[in-house]
């Protein structure tokens, strides 16, 4: 992977020239007809924005990006942040500017966004078996983009080889190693080596590295789960050391936002490969899942992130003494890994979400109809997809930017 990956700033500038209108639910009608920069020049405030609402904290966002970049540099690993978390090219650019060597993605629609914004280096952290998509991907690589994708079976190698028969050049692939009961990935070292041998027999693929996904074997920070991560990474190391690659500097990649410290501990000393972690959710952190899983908050090596995503809902009903209904729901905030958390109401909690409503209970005696309630969220990956434009606010409550997403 190149030392300095990039994104086409002209494409970002063009996107900022889009006229704001009714499509962007985070913005007030007073913004309609303006470009983003024109609207920002009016000095909008957080208090001007309606509900439901999702915002980004400017200071926390900057801290998280720089802290992760600094940690990677000190730990001796490269970083290809998972772009699927945000699907926001403006944030990808900030990650590139901080030293990211690629953007990791998971699907072809996500790759299309990256190509549209001139991303120069991509790691598709997934298998690809669609012949038309493979041909499209090879065409992008032929234009000069640095692309790697995963493969975990001999059948997959055969399909890829056939799909690329008319391509201009070989496509770089990494053999993915999995574990019993996990997601994708060859089951065991012997199976993974067979895949690697099949790649080497292909004239249309190049063996460029190995990959693993620790999130497939662990889901919390118990000693047992941490040991499973170490075991997977030990196998990944063994697989790497047993292979002969077809690129000058192979990639050994693993690590989401929960166990990247263990990737560094187990693999950073490899002197014949570039070790690449793929943390994505660190960029905004949260008030739920990653409070428990982020290494730096568990007393291990890693940056100490700050929550950057904030949601706001307004009380629209007090139908019972111990119940308030907010105008924010599943269409606006994530709920797959925990419900939103009231940040300024100790003793209160969100206990249920409907599509457009949240049920606030507990110690809410002072909560009145019309009050705005500030919420933290859990799991950033299912927060960004609910908003196509997210205002960025500074510590004084001024809207200083807005981040466009493409899902």
JOVEN-V319369 format. One line per field, one symbol per residue. burial: # if it has 24 or more other ideal C-beta (glycine too) atoms within 12 Angstrom, else .. Layout:
burial->???
//
This chain:
burial->##..###...##..##.#.#...#####..#..#.#..##...#.#.###########.##########.##..#.####################.###########.##.###.#############...######.##...##########.##.###.##..#..##########..#####..#.######.###.#.###############..#...##.#############..#.###.####################.#..###################.######.#################......#############.#######.#..####.#...#####..#..#...#######################.....########.
//
